Amino acid sequence: MLQTISATTARDNFADIINKAMYAGQEYIVVKQGKPAVLITPAQKISAPKARGTQFLLKLAKYNLRGAPKDLAKNHDKYIWE
């Protein structure tokens, strides 16, 4: 199950988050300043280096993120990433 947590929560509970990801398969989207910043996912779920960004975007598309375009997963190459 994918959970959204703040960067501060991730910092304060990093060891617990890593353990939950490794042993329970938990996944996290870390949000910084109201925007998704990183995905914490178990390493065994990553199939290929090229697919990592696409997998992250597809997971993001399932959530109604504030300010995110609805077609983010399909048209991610059209957006400018800072």
Backbone as a ProteinNet text record, in pm:
[ID]
protein_1_A
[PRIMARY]
MLQTISATTARDNFADIINKAMYAGQEYIVVKQGKPAVLITPAQKISAPKARGTQFLLKLAKYNLRGAPKDLAKNHDKYIWE
[TERTIARY]
84.2	0	89	57.1	134.2	82.6	173.4	137.2	210.8	149.1	211.6	254.4	382.3	435.2	513.8	529.2	606.3	755.6	836.2	981.5	1028.8	965.2	1001.5	972.8	858.1	824	922.5	958.6	1055.3	1190	1233.1	1360.3	1356.1	1249.2	1239.1	1221.9	1166.5	1136.2	1203.9	1319.9	1382.9	1409.5	1465.5	1496.4	1370	1263.2	1137.3	1079.3	1087.9	1035.1	1112.3	1244.7	1326.3	1293.5	1280	1245.7	1110.1	1010.9	878	883	964	977.4	1045.2	1152	1227.3	1150.3	1091.7	1035.5	885.1	812.9	667.5	622.4	715.6	679.3	606.8	611.8	543.7	611.8	532.5	584.6	538.6	624.5	595.9	625.3	539.5	570.1	603.4	722.9	765.2	734	658.1	613.2	695.2	747.5	822.8	759.9	723.8	659.3	533.1	457.8	331.6	342.4	464.4	483.8	552.9	514.5	581.4	728.8	816	959.5	1026.7	1002.3	1066.8	971.2	1006.2	932.5	1026.5	983.7	1059.3	986.6	1054.9	994.9	1098.2	1056.9	1152.6	1230.6	1359.6	1445.7	1401.1	1346	1305.5	1187.6	1116.5	1004.4	1049.8	1174.8	1225.6	1276.7	1218.7	1254.4	1368.8	1368.3	1471.8	1499.2	1624	1654.6	1572.5	1543.7	1466.3	1323	1270	1128.5	1100.4	1202.4	1179.3	1097.2	1134	1061.5	918.2	897.9	763.5	678.5	735.8	661	618.3	708.1	676.3	562.4	567.7	463.5	329.8	332.3	207.4	145	229.2	176.5	120.3	187.5	138.6	4.3	-16.1	-139	-261.8	-243.5	-355.4	-408	-331.1	-367.5	-402.4	-494.9	-531.9	-438.1	-323.8	-225.8	-258	-247.4	-277.9	-184.4	-240.8	-162.6	-101	-119.5	-60.9	-154.9	-101.5	-184.7	-246.9	-368.1	-438.7	-371.5	-305.6	-242.5	-93	-49.3	92	160.9	99.5	163.6	178.2	78.2	82.6	170	171	241	353.1	420.8	523.5	639.2	664.5	774.9	743.8	617.5	579.3	596.4	615.5	626.1	772	796.6	932.4	954.3	1060.1	1092.4	1211.3	1196.1	1302.5	1391.1
-117.7	0	124.4	220	342.6	447.6	501.7	605.4	733.5	846	975.4	1029.4	1068.8	1124.3	1251.1	1336.4	1459.3	1428.5	1518.2	1502.9	1503	1582.4	1587.7	1454.7	1395.8	1265.1	1159.1	1165.9	1071	1084.7	1207.3	1231.7	1177.4	1206.8	1168.9	1018.5	949.2	806.6	722.5	767.7	704.2	554.5	516.5	375.2	289.5	336.1	261.3	249.9	357	357	258.2	258.8	165.3	21.3	-6.1	-141.9	-185.1	-96.8	-130.5	-154.2	-77.1	-97.5	-231	-260.1	-383.8	-510	-510.1	-633.4	-648.6	-536.7	-545.6	-504.2	-457.9	-419	-285.7	-207.3	-76.8	20.4	105.6	208	345.5	443.9	578.9	680.8	780.9	900.5	1008	1064	1169.3	1303.5	1385.8	1515	1625.3	1716.1	1830.1	1957.7	2047.1	2173.6	2150.2	2046.7	2017.4	1946	1910.4	1843.6	1709.3	1606.8	1477.8	1492	1440.7	1455.7	1323.1	1219.9	1090.6	976.8	861.3	738.7	644.8	594.1	491.5	360.4	268	140.2	29.7	-93.4	-202.4	-224.5	-251	-266.9	-382.2	-488.4	-603	-571.4	-460.6	-422.5	-346.9	-304.2	-229.4	-329.2	-326.9	-426.6	-382.2	-257.4	-209.3	-62.2	-18.6	121.8	220.7	190.2	281.8	296.7	190.6	188.5	259.3	292.6	350.9	479.2	572.2	698.8	678.3	590.2	562.8	497.3	403.8	339.5	441.4	532	636.1	723.2	763.9	849.4	777.1	650.1	574	562.5	546.1	541.5	677.1	784.5	918.4	945.6	892.6	918.5	863.4	765.8	706.3	797.3	898.1	985.4	1124	1186.7	1324.2	1418.2	1442.5	1530.2	1674.6	1758.1	1899	1960.7	2016.5	2086.1	1997	1866.1	1776.6	1763.5	1764.2	1746.8	1607.3	1597.1	1468.7	1369.4	1419.5	1331.4	1315	1328.7	1326.5	1197.1	1082.8	955.4	934.6	973.1	950.7	1052	1175	1281	1343.8	1263.7	1318.3	1384.1	1341.9	1399.7	1541.8	1583.4	1717.8	1821.7	1775	1866.2	1896.2	2013.8	2053.3	2015.6	1941	1896.2	1975.4	2036.4	2120.3	2040.3
0	0	0	-79.7	-93.4	3.9	85.1	180.5	145.6	174.1	154.3	290.2	299.4	423.7	392.1	492.4	474	482.6	431.1	438.1	583.3	665.9	807.5	875.9	846.5	902.7	854.6	726.5	671.7	742.4	766.1	835.3	978.2	1048.9	1189.4	1210.5	1111.9	1125.5	1018.1	971.2	855.7	875.7	989	1012.8	1009.9	1071.4	1071.4	930.4	854.9	718.2	630.9	643.3	566.1	603.6	733.2	776.7	723.5	727.6	675.3	524.8	454.9	310.2	280.7	352.7	328.1	365.7	483.7	537.1	517.9	505.5	489.4	349.6	266.4	130.9	122	228	231.1	135.2	70.2	-19.6	28.7	9.9	56	-53	-65.6	-143.3	-41	-52.5	39.3	-26	45.2	-5.7	60.2	-21.8	30.6	-23.4	64.2	30	-54.5	-18.8	-84.2	-218.1	-259.2	-388.5	-367.2	-445.4	-432.9	-470.8	-384.3	-406.6	-442	-362.4	-386.3	-352	-406	-376.8	-303.6	-189.7	-118.3	-143.4	-207.7	-243.7	-223.7	-193.7	-179.5	-309.5	-298.5	-416.1	-505.5	-448.9	-530.8	-622.6	-597.7	-684.2	-808.1	-811.7	-926.5	-1028.5	-1148.6	-1249.1	-1339.2	-1381.9	-1473.2	-1444.8	-1458.5	-1430.3	-1512.9	-1638	-1722.3	-1672.6	-1615.6	-1578.9	-1446.1	-1369.1	-1237.2	-1242.8	-1330.6	-1339.5	-1383.8	-1479.2	-1529	-1421.1	-1346.4	-1239	-1134.5	-1101.1	-1003.8	-1054	-1179.5	-1235.2	-1243.2	-1276.2	-1280.5	-1141.8	-1039.3	-903.4	-862.1	-901.8	-870.4	-936.1	-1055.2	-1129.8	-1057.6	-970.2	-897.2	-786.9	-751.1	-640	-690.8	-625	-658.5	-584.6	-644.4	-581.5	-614.6	-515.6	-530.7	-634.9	-740.4	-841.6	-948.1	-937.9	-1038.8	-1158.6	-1279.7	-1398	-1400.3	-1450.3	-1455.2	-1550	-1654.4	-1753.3	-1728.1	-1604.1	-1570.3	-1614.1	-1587.9	-1619.3	-1769.6	-1845.7	-1990.5	-2063.2	-2016.3	-2088.5	-2006.8	-1926.5	-1837.8	-1914.1	-2037.6	-2113.5	-2162.6	-2155.3	-2198.3	-2087.4	-1963.5	-1850.4	-1819.4	-1768.4	-1731.8	-1586.4	-1560.3	-1425.1	-1374.4	-1258.9	-1202.6	-1111
[MASK]
++++++++++++++++++++++++++++++++++++++++++++++++++++++++++++++++++++++++++++++++++

